[in-house]
Amino acid sequence: SLGSAALGASAANKAASAQTKAADAQVAESRRQFDLVQSLLKPYVTAGTGALSGQMNLMGLNGNPAQETAINDLAGGAQFGALVGQGEEALLANASATGGLRGGNTQGALAQFRPQMLQSLIDRQLAGLGGLAANGQNAAAQTGAAAQTAGGQVINALGDRGAAQAGGYLAHGE
């Protein structure tokens, strides 16, 4: 009877040890998977955070100096320069072809062209930043969901580990 009890206790101890190791492996794998998901989504979260800041700058929510810098950066950028250059050349070519090069309509169109082009570029920039910010928000939400899933898996595995250890203690009569 004592030998049978000793064998049973030994087997229970081995089973508890195996369950504990399996739970520890489950915890490690859950954490590894979460770290992988987080690293995959990090560039999107980072881009979204930067885009949100860019939107806030253009809208003046980070203060007037930040707004002025953002607008000046667009107005001084290569894209704005190329669009304005091509647009003004087209206006002048049209005016020249129709004999209205020195007319008031041409001068008025040229005077309005740059501000309209800048406003259009600001609108496009805000829309593009909005898309990036939304991608970042989605990536952050996915990271949060992965964290909750991993957390639940770790909690379950730790519960399994505790149950295995408790079973081992009971088998030994501790």
DAWOKA-V450077 format. One record per residue. N is the residue number from 1. RES is the residue in three letters. PSI is psi as a letter, one per 30 degrees, with the letter a starting at -180 (* if undefined). NEAR is the number of other ideal C-beta (glycine too) atoms within 8 Angstrom. Layout:
n: [N N]
res: [RES RES]
psi: [PSI PSI]
near: [NEAR NEAR]
//
This chain:
n: [1 2 3 4 5 6 7 8 9 10 11 12 13 14 15 16 17 18 19 20 21 22 23 24 25 26 27 28 29 30 31 32 33 34 35 36 37 38 39 40 41 42 43 44 45 46 47 48 49 50 51 52 53 54 55 56 57 58 59 60 61 62 63 64 65 66 67 68 69 70 71 72 73 74 75 76 77 78 79 80 81 82 83 84 85 86 87 88 89 90 91 92 93 94 95 96 97 98 99 100 101 102 103 104 105 106 107 108 109 110 111 112 113 114 115 116 117 118 119 120 121 122 123 124 125 126 127 128 129 130 131 132 133 134 135 136 137 138 139 140 141 142 143 144 145 146 147 148 149 150 151 152 153 154 155 156 157 158 159 160 161 162 163 164 165 166 167 168 169 170 171 172 173 174]
res: [SER LEU GLY SER ALA ALA LEU GLY ALA SER ALA ALA ASN LYS ALA ALA SER ALA GLN THR LYS ALA ALA ASP ALA GLN VAL ALA GLU SER ARG ARG GLN PHE ASP LEU VAL GLN SER LEU LEU LYS PRO TYR VAL THR ALA GLY THR GLY ALA LEU SER GLY GLN MET ASN LEU MET GLY LEU ASN GLY ASN PRO ALA GLN GLU THR ALA ILE ASN ASP LEU ALA GLY GLY ALA GLN PHE GLY ALA LEU VAL GLY GLN GLY GLU GLU ALA LEU LEU ALA ASN ALA SER ALA THR GLY GLY LEU ARG GLY GLY ASN THR GLN GLY ALA LEU ALA GLN PHE ARG PRO GLN MET LEU GLN SER LEU ILE ASP ARG GLN LEU ALA GLY LEU GLY GLY LEU ALA ALA ASN GLY GLN ASN ALA ALA ALA GLN THR GLY ALA ALA ALA GLN THR ALA GLY GLY GLN VAL ILE ASN ALA LEU GLY ASP ARG GLY ALA ALA GLN ALA GLY GLY TYR LEU ALA HIS GLY GLU]
psi: [e e e e e e e e e e e e e e e e e e e e e e e e e e e e e e e e e e e e e e e e f e e e e e e e e e e e e e e e e e f g f g l e e e e e e e e e e e f g l e e e e e e e e e e e e e e e e e e e f g g h e g l e e e e e e e e f e e e e e e e e e e e e e e e e e e e e e e e e e e e e e e e e e e e e e e e e e e e e e e e e e e e e e e e e e e f f g *]
near: [4 5 6 7 8 8 8 9 11 8 9 13 11 8 11 13 10 9 13 11 8 9 13 10 8 13 13 8 8 12 10 8 10 12 8 8 11 11 7 6 12 9 6 11 12 9 11 16 9 9 15 11 9 11 13 10 13 13 8 9 7 8 7 6 6 11 13 8 9 11 11 8 8 13 8 7 8 5 8 13 9 8 10 11 8 8 10 10 8 8 12 11 8 8 12 8 6 6 5 8 8 5 8 5 8 13 9 8 9 10 7 8 12 8 7 8 12 12 8 8 12 11 8 8 11 11 8 9 13 10 9 12 12 9 11 16 9 9 13 11 8 10 12 8 8 12 10 8 9 12 8 8 11 12 8 9 13 10 8 12 13 8 9 15 10 8 12 13 8 9 12 9 5 4]
//
